[in-house]
């Protein structure tokens, strides 16, 4: 990494630390306000509960979500050689949404009331839905050798899942429908320490896979035939990319709901700032910029009396970048 890039990377690290502290302090109640802070004694009991059980898990989740979605979006753009590809392009989000729809709406229609199990039931259903889509895509990838065909199949699987969700919505009662709509808007506040631990382990496994994929991804930048000439096993690499993407994007979607545009926009920001397509640099920089971006979005969302959905704010940041990409290219 060039000296200039090292300085930029260090600046983003320092920015991340500052935004992390600001995100912990921000919210409907400022963490350092008189009611939560006793001079000479530190945080009050209420302040400690707010810090430990709400603000700290939320900020850590924002970092994990921003990094995971950005890196998975980068891999999808490289695999399909499409600048507008994102982490949800293979239908992972739709599969997770179908699982959540079955728990929040279909279960109440059949009298099972699985929603009584709370966030655990919702997250488990989302994981199962995303995993089902992953298995379908992997099965298809063994038969289909062309990446464009795989992309189309993934989109069709997502369309089928979306159609089933719409069908369930048509018969759901209003209360269950409202719960599902709230999930689709995305939230970082529903993640506690138990969920965060599971999420961190999932992200770690996905990150390890990404480390092993850096060189094959660089080979794919020049096309599959050139990558094969360099000794890259394209079929195995494609399978590992799909698995890593589903772990990273599927895990975040399961616990936080769909978060729009981060995975599409951030890789372009990273390539533009660091002036390279080397995945050893772009993967790390995308993770860092994505974490910063989602912390900014979370801080802005929590300024309001009634916090805004995180996906709303990320779309306001990401959509203009995507428009700029389309106009430029």
Secondary structure, 3 states (H helix, E strand, C coil): CCHHHHHHHHHHHHHHHHHHHHHHHCCCCCCCCCCCEECCCEECHHHHHHHHHHHHHHHHHHHHHHHHHHHHHHHHHHHHCCCCCCCCCCCHHHHHHHHHHHHHHHHHHHCCCHHHHCHHHHHHHHHHHHHHHHHHHHHHHHHCCCHHHHHHHHHHHHHHHHHHHHHHHHHCCHHHHHHHHHHHCCCCCCCCHHHHHHHHHHHHHHHHHHHHHHHHHHHHCCCHHHHHHCCCCHHHHHHHHHHHHHHHHHHHHHHHCCCCCHHHHHHHHHHHHHCCCCHHHHHHHHHHHHHHHHHHHHHHHCCCCCCCCHHHHHHHHHHHHHHHHHHHC
